[in-house]
């Protein structure tokens, strides 16, 4: 089922890509994928940058003018794919055509502080707190008249998908989340971890200082490349793949959003009052009731919880899967077919 993908032979906008994508996903057998825990082996994808999205779109949505890529038929079932830090929409450049070939409408937005997404007012706080990112997704859904999509993500994107699914289950058909349940709170962030675990969060403490802010601002690309290497130690990405994403860090709000996000987690920065009630609910660790699949790469070098720690946070139909083959933190880009198949599967739950 998980044969090797030859990315060099796929093109996002060509008919050949759609044919190949349909063939790759056409063999999915939902009945064979219903176990609570599976280990899926995938071959490593080519390290070469294979493609890019077509022309991006822009839409006013809440406090933002959001830049996003779209693929597939406008009348298809919708999947919204959410990226993390320090990544961007190109984490899904190989996932989108696979889903489009199956008839999905695929929306891949730049988060606030990335790419062509801009604040509509220069006066607004450049707020990176989790509740703000989640309300951005709801605003985008409203702007595009999307009622109940499948949400999928990793890193910040997984946390955002978790929050939307937990607080607004009526707006989420199902969810795919890399590294499982990532909803946290400032109170949880105040609790110290064992030294080895704290070491993994070194950049969080770096960002807590003004030196760290200045250092990140001056070295955005070098910093991001280091994180990619640490988080995905077996992913042999090339310069073109990295540079394609790194361009999104030139967003004028990028540094402010990243720094505020990590400082907020440590209670070193205030959020905005309109999100207080949402954060209070999130601090209670709400259970996610919508159908869900959680994924984990077998070579994820980023901090992440063990699946046993969050399995009970999913009360609907649920499966967890480990994607083998040296797959790191950026699972959608490193194992795009496994990620796309999880979306198709959870859509059938």
C-alpha positions in Angstrom: 0.0 0.0 0.0 2.8 2.4 0.8 5.0 1.9 -2.3 7.7 4.4 -3.1 6.7 7.8 -4.5 8.8 9.1 -7.3 8.4 12.8 -6.7 10.5 13.8 -9.7 7.7 12.4 -12.0 4.9 14.3 -10.4 3.8 17.9 -11.3 1.1 19.8 -9.5 -0.6 21.4 -12.5 -0.3 18.6 -15.0 -2.8 15.9 -15.9 -0.1 13.3 -15.3 0.1 14.4 -11.7 -3.6 13.9 -11.2 -3.5 10.5 -12.9 -0.6 9.3 -10.7 -2.2 10.8 -7.5 -5.4 9.0 -8.2 -3.6 5.7 -8.8 -1.6 6.2 -5.6 -4.6 6.8 -3.4 -7.0 4.6 -5.4 -6.1 1.5 -3.5 -7.1 2.7 -0.1 -9.1 0.1 1.7 -10.8 1.7 4.8 -11.6 -1.7 6.3 -7.9 -2.6 6.4 -7.0 0.6 8.2 -9.2 0.6 11.3 -6.8 -0.7 13.9 -6.0 1.5 16.9 -2.3 1.3 16.3 -0.4 0.7 13.1 3.2 1.0 12.0 3.4 2.2 8.4 6.6 1.9 6.5 7.4 4.4 3.7 10.3 4.9 1.4 12.3 8.1 1.7 11.1 10.7 -0.8 13.5 12.5 -3.1 15.4 15.3 -1.4 15.0 17.5 -4.5 12.4 20.2 -4.6 9.8 18.8 -7.0 7.2 21.5 -7.5 5.5 24.6 -6.2 1.9 25.7 -5.9 0.3 27.8 -8.6 -0.8 31.4 -8.1 -1.8 32.1 -4.5 -5.1 33.6 -3.5 -5.8 36.3 -0.9 -8.9 36.8 1.2 -9.9 39.1 4.1 -10.6 36.9 7.1 -11.1 38.4 10.5 -8.1 40.5 11.5 -6.0 39.2 8.6 -5.7 39.3 4.8 -4.8 35.6 4.4 -2.6 34.2 1.6 -3.4 30.6 0.7 -3.0 27.9 -1.9 -6.0 26.1 -3.3 -6.2 22.8 -5.2 -8.9 20.5 -6.4 -12.6 21.1 -7.3 -14.4 24.0 -5.6 -17.3 21.7 -4.9 -15.2 18.9 -3.3 -15.1 18.0 0.4 -12.7 20.5 2.0 -9.5 19.8 3.8 -7.6 22.7 5.4 -3.9 21.9 5.9 -2.1 23.9 8.6 1.7 24.3 8.8 4.0 25.0 11.7 7.2 26.8 12.7 9.6 27.2 11.0 7.8 25.9 7.9 5.2 27.1 5.6 2.6 26.0 3.0 5.1 24.0 1.0 5.0 21.3 3.7 1.9 20.3 1.8 3.0 20.8 -1.8 3.1 17.1 -2.4 0.0 16.3 -0.3 -2.3 18.7 -2.1 -2.3 17.0 -5.6 -2.9 13.6 -4.0 -6.0 14.9 -2.3 -7.1 17.0 -5.3 -7.0 13.9 -7.4 -9.5 12.3 -5.0 -11.9 15.1 -5.4 -11.0 17.2 -2.3 -10.9 20.9 -2.2 -7.6 21.6 -0.5 -6.9 24.9 1.2 -3.4 25.6 2.5 -3.1 29.0 4.3 -0.1 30.9 5.5 -0.4 31.4 9.2 -0.2 34.9 10.6 3.4 36.1 10.3 4.2 33.9 7.2 4.3 34.5 3.5 1.6 36.8 2.0 -0.7 36.8 5.1 -0.8 40.3 6.5 -2.6 42.1 9.4 -5.4 44.4 8.1 -4.5 47.0 10.7 -1.0 48.3 11.6 -2.3 49.0 15.2 -3.0 45.3 16.1 -0.9 43.4 18.5 1.2 40.9 16.7 -0.2 38.1 18.8 1.0 34.5 18.5 -1.0 32.9 21.3 -2.7 29.6 20.4 -6.3 30.9 20.7 -5.6 33.7 18.2 -4.3 31.2 15.6 -7.3 29.0 16.1 -9.7 31.9 15.6 -7.8 32.8 12.4 -8.9 29.4 11.0 -12.5 30.0 12.0 -12.4 33.4 10.3 -10.9 31.9 7.2 -13.6 29.2 7.0 -16.3 31.9 7.4 -14.7 34.1 4.6 -14.5 31.1 2.2 -18.0 29.8 3.3 -16.5 26.5 4.4 -18.8 25.0 7.0 -17.2 21.8 8.3 -13.8 20.8 6.7 -11.3 18.2 7.7 -8.5 19.9 9.5 -5.0 18.5 9.4 -1.6 19.8 10.6 1.7 19.5 12.4 3.6 21.6 14.9 1.7 24.9 15.4 -0.7 23.6 12.8 -1.5 20.5 14.8 -2.1 22.5 17.9 -4.4 24.9 16.0 -6.4 22.0 14.5 -6.7 20.5 18.0 -8.1 23.7 19.4 -10.6 24.2 16.6 -11.8 20.5 16.9 -12.0 20.8 20.7 -13.8 24.2 21.0 -15.8 24.2 17.8 -16.5 20.5 17.0 -19.5 21.6 14.9 -17.0 23.2 12.5 -14.7 20.2 12.1 -15.7 17.1 10.3 -12.5 15.2 11.3 -8.9 15.8 12.2 -5.4 14.5 11.4 -2.8 15.6 13.9 1.0 14.9 13.9 2.2 14.3 17.5 -1.3 14.0 18.7 -2.8 16.2 21.4 -0.9 19.5 21.8 -3.3 21.8 23.6 -1.6 23.5 26.5 -1.8 26.5 28.7 0.3 29.1 30.4 -0.1 27.3 33.7 1.2 24.1 32.2 4.1 26.1 30.8 5.2 27.2 34.2 5.9 23.7 35.4 9.6 22.7 35.0 10.5 19.6 33.1 13.4 17.2 33.7 16.8 18.6 32.5 17.0 16.5 29.3 13.5 17.6 28.3 14.2 21.2 29.0 17.3 21.0 26.8 15.0 20.2 23.8 13.3 23.5 24.3 16.5 25.6 24.2 15.2 28.0 21.6 12.1 28.8 23.7 14.5 30.2 26.4 16.6 31.9 23.8 13.5 33.7 22.4 12.7 34.8 26.0 15.6 37.3 25.8 16.0 40.4 23.7 19.3 39.0 22.5 17.3 36.0 21.2 14.8 38.2 19.4 17.6 40.1 17.7 19.5 36.9 16.9 16.4 35.3 15.3 15.7 38.4 13.4 19.2 38.6 12.0 19.5 34.9 11.3 16.1 33.7 10.3 17.3 31.3 7.6 20.2 29.9 9.5 18.0 29.4 12.5 15.3 27.6 10.6 17.7 25.4 8.8 19.1 24.3 12.1 15.7 23.5 13.4 14.9 21.5 10.3 18.0 19.5 10.8 17.4 18.8 14.5 13.7 18.0 14.0 14.2 15.8 11.0 17.7 14.3 11.3 17.2 11.8 8.5 15.5 14.2 6.0 18.0 15.0 3.3 16.4 18.2 2.0 18.2 20.3 -0.6 18.8 24.1 -0.8 15.9 24.6 -3.2 13.4 23.0 -0.9 14.6 25.0 2.0 14.8 28.3 0.2 11.3 27.9 -1.2 9.9 27.9 2.4 12.4 30.3 3.9 11.1 33.1 1.7 7.9 33.1 3.8 10.0 34.2 6.9 10.5 37.6 5.2 7.0 38.5 6.3 7.3 41.8 8.3 5.4 40.3 11.2 7.2 37.0 11.3 9.6 37.6 14.1 7.1 39.3 16.3 4.6 36.4 16.0 7.2 33.8 16.7 8.7 35.6 19.7 5.2 36.4 21.1 4.1 32.7 20.7 7.0 31.3 22.7 7.0 34.1 25.3 3.3 33.7 25.8 3.8 30.0 26.5 6.2 30.9 29.4 3.9 33.6 30.7 6.4 36.2 29.7 4.0 38.0 27.3 0.4 38.9 27.7 -2.3 37.8 25.3 -5.3 39.8 24.3 -8.4 39.9 26.5 -10.8 38.7 23.8 -9.1 35.3 24.0 -9.1 34.9 27.8 -12.3 32.8 27.9 -11.0 30.5 25.1 -7.6 30.1 26.9 -9.5 29.3 30.1 -11.4 26.5 28.4 -8.2 25.2 26.8 -6.4 25.1 30.1 -8.9 22.5 31.2 -7.6 20.1 28.6 -10.8 19.6 26.6 -11.5 16.2 25.0 -11.6 16.1 21.2 -14.8 14.4 20.1 -14.5 14.5 16.3 -13.0 11.5 14.5 -9.3 11.7 14.5 -6.1 10.1 13.4 -2.8 11.0 15.0 0.5 10.4 13.3 4.1 10.2 14.4 7.3 9.9 12.5 9.8 7.3 13.7 12.6 9.8 13.6 11.0 12.9 15.0 13.7 14.9 16.6 11.5 17.7 18.0 9.9 17.6 21.4 6.7 15.5 21.3 4.6 13.5 23.8 4.3 9.7 23.7 1.0 8.6 22.2 0.1 6.9 25.4 0.0 10.3 27.1 -2.8 11.6 24.9 -4.9 8.6 23.6 -7.7 9.3 26.1 -8.0 12.9 24.8 -9.8 11.5 21.8 -13.3 10.2 22.5 -14.5 9.7 19.0 -13.4 7.1 16.5 -9.6 7.3 16.7 -6.4 5.7 15.4 -2.7 6.3 16.0 -0.1 5.4 13.4 3.7 5.5 13.5 5.2 6.3 10.0 8.4 4.4 9.7 11.3 5.0 7.3 13.3 7.8 9.0 10.4 10.3 9.0 10.9 13.4 11.1 8.9 16.3 12.4 7.8 17.7 9.1 5.8 14.6 8.3 3.6 15.9 5.5 6.6 16.9 3.4 8.7 13.9 4.3 5.8 11.3 3.9 3.2 13.1 1.9 1.3 9.9 0.8 0.9 8.6 4.3 -0.4 12.0 5.4 -2.9 12.2 2.5 -4.1 8.6 3.1 -4.7 9.5 6.7 -7.0 12.4 5.6 -8.9 10.1 3.2 -9.3 7.5 5.9 -10.5 9.8 8.7 -13.0 11.3 6.2 -14.6 7.8 6.1 -14.9 7.5 9.9 
